């Protein structure tokens, strides 16, 4: 009964989110606001995938920015230099990131905890060097500009509103996908794996296969986000896909709360908006924004430690408490 | 390739290798007494560099500035353990990983706020022309790097083998519970281990700054490479960490000589991945089975 209710509530939440997303362009067509919201949408896709892997299956990845980069550079290359249609480029980028995740996961997921963290971190740094040095494909440290807008069957998403709607459409579908996975058999298997790997194994769960598939899916979603990012922003450079960004992704999931999906998604929205607070709050002075941008990493780092130490369930735990509190009232 | 040129590469490799060794020792000391991988270890290296530059700019003589930087970083390591990590000791290792990652983000960012975004440098400890060793030129500062590394390794050896604290640290690496039953103050041992690890990293940062300069973002890469060195030798074993560091430095330098300088960083990380995947216990480690 409660499960049914929470299921309905999740769909209600997604619908409300979809209405809000659709309402934004009606309220404002400001280029800057829409661009910031595109960043937010891209991060929501990455975080939904990472929340699945890290928050639910309990496997850390300190290299997700590298998968975003693989998707971005691959799609930009396929469309820009090989002249493939946009959809094909995005598909290849997503597939290559997923394949990268698969190949890395096969040996890496035998490792646990901090070893896995270091292995994925090493992978992230290797890919950063590749993005910087493989100039023929990536444009080196100067970056790659002039990436074509998304185009499907002759329709070009060349206005800020169209790009915004495309990115957020994909983001909401991604959240829906992850939600459904969590609700079904693999999701339950992931929770079992997270709680006790040996116990899950004893229950007949193919833990190795599950970990590899989850890692590949999560990496693929990161690649998809990267491909969308490349074509909607039009310019990519290695700095965007470095270790710092991987760490920020992990911080976002931690602040959002491991074991939750709504929490990390909300955290992705909030933390991505933080350095662009002026897009939402019109009266904000330039100095305040500069301070926020300057102290961005400190805020993330401190928030991450504070959540782990003081409120391990993060924003997700807070949401759950609110919900159960309200349910309690209803019973009285 | 001529012999002199080859030796030049070997010397360059041993130079960066001994820095990796110092950072690797830091990982090893903390891992031995806690089982934690400290992701902030690279930041201790960075702090040793930038703090010594800052103390030197205040007018302190160079050796005093270096010692002050090492002591201050050690203090910071102790504070970090005491206030961020200790309360979570019993938690899932992933929680500790996250705390040390958060700590490294904050240390790095604060260093940028306090000391600026630019490259910082120190004068050489003993300025003078390079020394000729069988046709290869060796900077005087490189001798300092090696000398300080040797001193640090010997001091650590003495600590582990000859002092009460060292025995307590070794007891903790075998079993915290057993050590506590024997009257060892394990919390204090863990705290001091962090202090020592921070001091080792800072010493590396101080010694190498005159050669390579340093900046607020120098910690991450050296942290990963130091970890690669520690894992190459086998985590938790100080001597293996030193050998791992030197081997990694040599591999890196020879890969510049024979393959390409552009992919130098990628090669040492590839070594890390291969060792992690093929032989996670390291070259000198023995296989440990995990019990249910």
Interface residues (C-beta under 8 A of the other chain):
Chain A: X58 X60 X62 X107 X108 X110 X111 X112 X113 X114 X115 X117 X118 X119 X121 X122 X123 X125 X126 X129 X130 X133 X198 X243 X247 X250 X251 X254 X294 X295 X297 X298 X300 X301 X302 X304 X305 X308 X309 X312
Chain B: X36 X37 X39 X84 X87 X88 X92 X93 X94 X95 X96 X97 X98 X99 X101 X102 X103 X104 X105 X106 X108 X109 X110 X113 X220 X221 X224 X227 X228 X231 X262 X263 X265 X266 X269 X270 X272 X273 X276 X277 X280 X292
